[in-house]
Amino acid sequence: MSEQLTPRSENYSQWYQDLVIKADLAENSAVRGCMVIKPYGYAIWERMQQHLDKMFKDTGHVNAYFPLFIPKSFFSKEASHVEGFAKECAVVTHYRLKNDPNGGGIVVDEDAKLEEELIVRPTSETIIWNTYRGWIQSYRDLPLLINQWANVVRWEMRTRLFLRTAEFLWQEGHTAHATAEEAMEETRRMLDVYATFAEEVLALPVIKGSKSANERFAGALDTMCIEALMQDGKALQAGTSHFLGQNFAKAFDVKFTSKEGKQEYVWATSWGVSTRLMGALIMSHSDDNGLVLPPRLAPIQVVIVPIYKNFDQLDQLNAFIAPVKKSLEAKGITVKYDNRDTHKPGWKFAEYELKGVPVRIAIGPRDMENGTVEVARRDTREKSVYQITDLDLKVEHLLNQIQDNIYKKALDFREENTYRADSWEEFNKILDEKGGFIYAHWDGTSETEQKIKEMTKATIRCIPLHNKQEQGKCILTGNPSTQRVIFARAY
């Protein structure tokens, strides 16, 4: 099956596309720019949801749901917000269809025009803050910690499965606070949640930082992010957390009575990750043989494949494997026993390698006699013979080893592909010949940042948190700079 994949070294973009399709993760739909997430791909997304949802609730957040449609007038209340999303919005103008009297099929009923157009949700700040006006009256109502799991639409002309589609799935947190300090603390807390999730579950090393003014979320005073490096040397923004100040509270008149009896505007945050994490997962760990899934995320952590010549042997293996499977599941390990008689073992081996199942166990008649199993790990493709005794403990330990190894491999790759540039020539040479993260001085102006982007297609990925102060000169203008920022070409 892996022979159907274009090698990464030959065409990384095509390798990615092949893998998403061949591993049964997603496919393009009949709707231009939209995707169908297939059951296996959705199972991985569900695992992401489960981990994140628990982390959100452990930090005091609760889930709610808000409308898909947003009145157009809501967007005009926060100028920078509407400017940031205006070119990506899908707009509903009519509410009814009719048969064409001229025989042209179904047409829009021109008499069914909406009094006010509705925007299909590109993000929910406006509809949520309009709602919060009725929920928040007093300091006793704060903090308000709400998360929403939803779909959003941002019209895209050039799409790529999971990475950039017109419709995608995500979660968006929207919180309200009595003070700026509490809101900033929330912004940083959720950034830490994302970073912990990325590193401990996705096995994806990330750098935490703040966005430059040019790269901030529309309507935010500060945007914090986690940035990851893919195997082709491009960066990917894996999550963002925004300090919105009082912009949306003022736009939608959301006030509260303080303990001192004063009327004050609340302070806001928003934060989110999306199915783009699926793209990050694929591009950071997978190889020319298919997916490589971290065990903590894999829908199937262990697959057991019986090796047999006839149905009598299969019956014996079924009986032998049943308690083995049960003992693994008792450890909280998700196990699939694939005893289908429609496919040969070699075909199954290739299928589960392509789908990134962390551990494969093969058992045949001789293994039953010897009390052994063959264990293959997906990350290194190494095979070992294990005694059946205490197999549950051994596999549990192996899964932890695999999780750690996948993270270490990604971290080593990032470190090997992180550079420092002190001149414009050096900066361009690294970009063109190596890629990766580049620490370089920037004079702090939006104009210089925009020029660098136009000339090289590289952007400031973030200003790392706790960045060291270092006197230097901007790589483009030569003007003074007090710190290095991280540049990269990105998805």
C-alpha positions in Angstrom: 0.0 0.0 0.0 2.8 2.4 0.8 4.0 2.0 -2.8 0.9 4.1 -3.7 2.4 7.1 -1.8 4.6 9.6 -3.6 7.9 9.8 -1.7 8.3 12.9 0.5 11.7 13.6 -1.1 10.1 13.6 -4.5 7.0 15.8 -3.9 6.1 16.6 -0.3 2.8 18.2 -1.2 1.7 15.2 -3.2 2.9 12.8 -0.5 0.6 14.6 1.9 -2.4 14.5 -0.4 -1.8 10.8 -1.2 -1.5 9.9 2.5 -4.7 11.7 3.5 -6.6 9.8 0.8 -5.0 6.4 1.0 -5.1 6.3 4.8 -8.9 6.9 4.6 -8.8 10.2 6.5 -10.7 12.5 4.2 -11.6 13.2 0.6 -12.7 16.2 -1.4 -16.4 16.6 -1.6 -18.8 17.7 -4.3 -18.9 21.1 -2.7 -15.9 23.0 -4.0 -13.3 23.7 -1.3 -15.0 21.5 1.3 -14.0 18.0 2.5 -15.6 14.8 3.7 -13.9 13.6 6.9 -14.0 9.8 6.7 -14.7 7.6 9.8 -11.0 6.9 10.5 -10.0 10.5 10.2 -13.0 11.5 12.3 -12.0 9.0 15.0 -8.7 10.7 15.3 -10.4 14.1 15.5 -12.7 12.7 18.2 -9.7 11.6 20.2 -8.4 15.2 20.0 -11.8 16.5 21.1 -11.9 14.1 24.1 -8.5 15.1 25.4 -9.0 18.8 24.9 -12.6 18.8 26.2 -11.4 17.3 29.5 -8.6 19.8 29.7 -11.0 22.7 29.2 -13.4 21.4 31.8 -10.5 20.8 34.2 -9.8 24.5 34.0 -13.4 25.5 34.7 -14.9 25.9 31.2 -18.3 24.6 30.1 -19.7 24.0 26.6 -22.5 25.8 24.9 -23.7 26.3 21.3 -24.4 29.5 19.3 -26.1 30.1 15.9 -24.4 29.3 12.6 -25.9 32.5 11.1 -24.8 36.0 12.2 -26.7 39.2 11.2 -24.5 41.3 8.9 -25.0 44.3 11.2 -23.2 42.6 14.0 -19.9 42.6 12.0 -20.1 46.4 11.5 -19.9 47.0 15.2 -16.2 46.1 15.6 -14.3 47.7 12.7 -11.0 45.8 12.7 -12.9 42.5 13.2 -15.0 42.9 10.1 -12.0 44.1 8.1 -10.2 41.0 9.0 -12.9 38.6 7.8 -14.8 40.6 5.1 -13.1 38.8 2.2 -13.7 35.3 3.6 -17.4 35.5 4.4 -20.2 33.4 2.8 -23.5 35.4 2.8 -27.1 34.2 2.9 -29.4 36.6 1.0 -32.6 34.6 0.4 -34.6 32.0 2.3 -36.6 30.2 -0.4 -36.2 28.3 -3.7 -38.8 27.8 -6.5 -39.3 26.0 -9.8 -38.2 28.1 -12.7 -41.3 28.9 -14.7 -39.2 28.8 -17.9 -38.2 25.2 -17.2 -34.7 26.0 -15.9 -35.0 23.8 -12.8 -34.7 25.2 -9.3 -34.0 28.9 -8.9 -33.8 31.4 -6.0 -37.1 33.0 -5.3 -36.4 36.7 -5.8 -39.4 37.6 -3.6 -37.8 35.8 -0.7 -35.0 38.2 -0.1 -33.9 38.6 3.6 -34.4 42.0 5.2 -30.9 41.6 6.5 -28.3 39.3 5.1 -26.9 36.6 7.3 -23.2 35.7 7.5 -22.3 32.0 7.8 -20.1 31.9 10.9 -16.4 32.6 10.2 -15.9 32.9 13.9 -18.4 33.7 16.7 -17.2 36.7 18.6 -20.0 39.0 17.4 -23.0 36.6 18.0 -21.6 35.5 21.3 -20.9 39.0 22.7 -24.3 40.1 21.6 -25.6 37.2 23.7 -23.4 37.9 26.7 -25.0 41.3 27.0 -28.0 39.6 28.4 -26.0 37.1 30.6 -23.7 39.6 32.4 -25.1 42.1 34.8 -22.9 41.9 37.9 -19.4 40.9 39.0 -21.1 37.9 40.4 -21.7 36.7 36.8 -17.9 36.7 36.1 -15.8 35.1 35.0 -17.9 33.6 32.2 -15.9 30.6 30.8 -17.6 29.2 27.6 -16.4 26.9 24.9 -18.1 25.9 21.7 -17.4 22.9 19.4 -18.6 23.9 16.0 -18.0 24.3 12.2 -17.0 27.5 10.6 -16.8 28.8 7.0 -14.0 30.9 5.6 -14.2 31.1 1.9 -10.9 29.8 0.4 -9.9 29.7 -3.3 -6.9 27.4 -2.9 -7.7 24.5 -0.6 -5.8 21.5 0.9 -7.4 18.8 2.9 -7.4 19.6 6.7 -4.9 22.5 6.2 -7.1 24.9 4.4 -10.7 24.3 3.5 -13.8 26.5 3.1 -15.5 24.7 6.0 -13.7 23.2 8.9 -14.3 22.0 12.4 -12.9 23.6 15.5 -13.5 24.7 19.1 -13.7 28.3 20.1 -13.5 29.5 23.7 -15.0 32.9 24.6 -14.6 34.2 28.1 -15.5 37.4 30.0 -13.6 38.8 33.0 -13.8 41.6 35.6 -10.2 42.8 35.0 -7.6 43.0 32.4 -5.2 40.9 34.6 -7.7 38.1 34.8 -8.3 38.1 31.1 -4.5 38.0 30.4 -4.1 35.2 32.8 -6.8 33.3 31.0 -5.2 34.0 27.6 -1.9 32.5 28.9 -3.6 29.6 30.7 -5.3 28.4 27.5 -2.1 28.8 25.5 -0.4 26.5 28.1 -3.3 24.1 27.7 -2.8 24.0 23.9 1.0 23.6 24.3 0.6 20.7 26.8 -1.9 19.0 24.5 0.4 19.4 21.5 3.4 18.0 23.3 2.0 15.4 25.5 -0.8 14.0 23.3 0.2 14.9 19.7 3.9 14.4 20.5 4.4 17.7 18.7 7.0 20.1 20.1 5.8 23.7 19.9 7.2 27.2 20.6 4.9 29.6 22.5 5.0 33.2 21.6 3.1 36.4 20.7 2.1 37.4 17.2 3.3 40.6 15.7 0.7 43.4 15.1 0.4 42.4 11.5 -0.4 38.8 12.3 -2.8 39.3 15.2 -6.4 38.1 15.2 -8.7 40.7 13.9 -10.0 42.7 16.8 -7.4 41.4 19.4 -5.0 43.5 21.4 -2.6 40.5 21.7 -2.6 37.1 20.0 -0.5 34.3 21.5 0.2 31.1 19.6 2.0 27.8 19.5 4.1 27.2 16.4 5.3 23.8 15.1 7.7 22.8 12.4 6.7 20.3 9.7 9.1 17.9 8.0 9.4 20.0 4.9 10.8 22.9 6.9 7.6 25.0 6.9 5.9 26.2 10.0 2.3 25.6 11.0 0.3 27.6 13.5 -1.2 24.9 15.8 -3.3 27.1 18.1 -4.0 30.6 19.1 -5.2 32.4 22.3 -6.4 36.1 22.0 -6.6 38.9 24.5 -9.5 41.0 23.2 -9.3 43.8 25.8 -12.7 45.6 26.0 -13.2 46.0 22.2 -16.1 43.5 21.9 -17.6 44.5 25.2 -17.8 48.1 24.1 -19.0 47.2 20.6 -21.9 45.2 22.1 -22.4 47.2 25.3 -21.5 44.4 27.7 -21.2 46.0 31.1 -21.2 44.8 34.7 -21.7 46.3 38.1 -18.4 46.1 40.0 -18.1 45.3 43.8 -17.7 49.1 44.2 -21.1 49.6 42.5 -19.6 51.1 39.3 -20.6 50.2 35.7 -17.6 48.8 33.8 -17.0 47.0 30.5 -15.9 43.4 30.8 -12.5 42.1 29.5 -12.5 39.4 26.9 -10.5 36.5 25.5 -11.1 34.0 22.7 -9.0 30.9 21.8 -9.2 28.0 19.4 -7.8 25.0 17.5 -9.2 23.3 14.5 -9.0 20.2 12.2 -5.8 21.9 11.0 -4.2 19.9 13.8 -4.9 16.8 11.7 -2.6 18.3 9.1 0.1 19.0 11.7 -0.2 15.5 13.0 0.3 14.0 9.5 3.2 16.3 8.4 5.2 16.2 11.6 5.4 12.4 12.2 4.4 10.4 9.1 6.8 8.7 6.7 6.8 7.2 3.2 5.0 4.1 4.5 2.1 6.0 5.8 0.8 7.6 9.0 2.7 7.4 12.3 0.2 8.0 15.2 1.2 8.8 18.8 -0.3 6.1 21.0 -2.2 8.6 23.2 -4.1 9.8 20.1 -4.5 6.6 18.0 -8.0 5.3 17.8 -6.5 1.8 17.6 -3.4 1.5 19.7 -2.8 -2.2 19.2 -4.0 -4.5 16.3 -3.8 -8.3 16.6 -3.6 -10.3 13.4 -3.9 -14.1 13.5 -1.8 -16.2 11.1 -3.6 -19.4 10.1 -3.9 -21.9 7.2 -7.4 -23.3 7.9 -10.5 -22.5 9.9 -9.6 -25.0 12.6 -6.5 -23.1 13.3 -8.4 -19.8 13.3 -10.9 -21.2 15.9 -7.9 -22.2 18.1 -6.4 -18.7 17.7 -9.7 -17.0 18.4 -9.9 -18.8 21.7 -6.2 -18.2 22.5 -6.3 -14.5 21.7 -9.6 -13.6 23.5 -7.9 -13.5 27.0 -4.9 -11.7 25.5 -7.1 -9.0 24.1 -9.1 -8.7 27.3 -6.0 -8.3 29.4 -4.8 -5.4 27.2 -8.1 -3.7 27.3 -8.1 -3.9 31.1 -5.1 -1.6 30.9 -7.1 0.9 29.0 -5.5 0.0 25.7 -7.7 0.2 22.6 -7.3 -3.1 20.7 -8.6 -4.4 17.4 -8.6 -8.1 16.7 -8.7 -8.5 12.9 -9.7 -12.1 12.1 -11.4 -11.3 8.8 -11.1 -14.2 6.4 -11.4 -11.9 3.4 -7.9 -10.5 3.5 -4.5 -12.2 3.9 -2.2 -11.2 6.9 0.3 -9.4 4.6 -2.5 -7.2 3.3 -3.6 -6.4 6.9 0.0 -5.6 7.9 0.3 -3.1 5.1 -3.1 -1.6 5.9 -2.4 -1.0 9.6 1.1 0.4 8.8 -0.5 2.8 6.4 -3.0 3.9 9.0 -0.3 4.4 11.6 -1.5 1.9 14.3 1.3 2.1 16.9 1.7 -1.6 17.7 0.9 -4.7 15.7 0.8 -8.2 17.2 0.9 -11.3 15.0 0.1 -14.7 16.4 0.2 -18.1 14.6 -0.1 -21.8 15.6 3.6 -22.0 16.5 3.3 -18.9 18.7 0.5 -20.6 20.6 2.7 -23.6 21.3 5.6 -21.4 22.4 3.6 -18.9 24.3 5.0 -16.0 22.3 3.8 -13.3 20.0 5.5 -11.2 17.3 5.3 -7.4 18.1 6.0 -4.7 15.5 6.2 -1.0 16.4 5.1 1.5 13.8 7.4 4.3 14.7 10.7 2.4 14.0 9.2 -0.6 12.2 11.2 -2.9 14.5 9.9 -6.4 15.3 10.5 -8.3 18.5 9.3 -11.6 20.0 7.5 -11.2 23.3 6.6 -13.9 25.8 2.9 -14.0 26.4 3.5 -13.7 30.2 2.7 -10.2 31.4 2.1 -9.1 27.8 -0.3 -6.4 29.0 2.5 -4.7 31.1 5.0 -5.0 28.3 2.7 -3.5 25.7 1.7 -0.7 28.0 5.4 0.1 28.5 6.1 -0.1 24.8 3.3 2.3 24.0 4.8 4.8 26.4 8.2 4.3 24.7 6.7 4.9 21.3 5.0 8.1 22.5 8.3 9.4 23.8 10.2 8.4 20.8 7.9 10.1 18.3 8.1 13.3 20.3 11.9 13.1 20.6 12.2 12.6 16.9 10.1 15.6 16.1 12.0 17.7 18.7 15.4 16.6 17.3 14.2 17.6 13.8 13.2 21.0 15.0 16.4 21.6 16.7 18.4 20.5 13.7 16.4 22.9 11.5 16.5 26.0 13.7 19.0 28.7 12.6 20.2 32.2 13.4 20.7 34.7 10.6 22.5 38.0 11.0 22.4 39.4 7.5 19.9 39.6 4.6 22.0 37.3 2.4 22.3 34.7 5.2 18.6 34.9 5.9 17.6 34.3 2.2 20.2 31.5 1.8 18.8 29.6 4.8 15.2 30.1 3.6 15.9 28.8 0.1 18.3 26.0 0.9 17.2 24.7 4.3 13.9 26.2 5.5 13.1 25.7 9.1 12.8 28.3 11.9 15.1 31.3 11.6 15.9 33.6 14.6 16.7 37.0 13.2 16.5 40.7 14.2 13.6 42.8 13.1 13.2 46.6 13.7 9.7 46.2 15.1 7.9 48.1 12.3 4.9 46.7 10.4 6.3 48.1 7.2 9.6 46.1 7.4 7.7 43.0 8.3 5.4 43.4 5.3 8.4 44.0 3.0 10.1 40.8 4.2 6.9 38.8 3.6 6.5 40.2 0.1 10.2 39.6 -0.8 10.6 36.1 0.7 7.1 34.7 1.6 8.5 34.3 5.1 6.5 35.7 8.0 7.2 36.3 11.7 5.8 33.2 13.3 6.0 34.5 16.8 8.0 36.6 19.3 8.9 33.8 21.7 7.6 34.2 25.3 10.4 35.1 27.7 12.5 36.2 24.7 16.0 37.2 25.6 16.9 40.8 25.0 19.8 41.1 22.5 21.0 44.2 20.8 21.4 43.8 17.0 20.4 45.2 13.6 17.4 44.4 11.5 18.3 41.9 8.8 16.5 44.1 6.1 16.9 47.7 7.2 19.9 47.7 9.5 17.9 49.6 12.1 18.4 48.9 15.8 16.7 45.8 17.2 16.5 44.6 20.8 15.5 40.9 20.2 15.3 38.2 17.7 12.0 36.9 16.4 11.2 33.6 14.6 10.7 33.8 10.8 9.6 30.9 8.6 7.7 30.1 5.5 4.4 28.6 6.6 1.2 26.8 5.8 
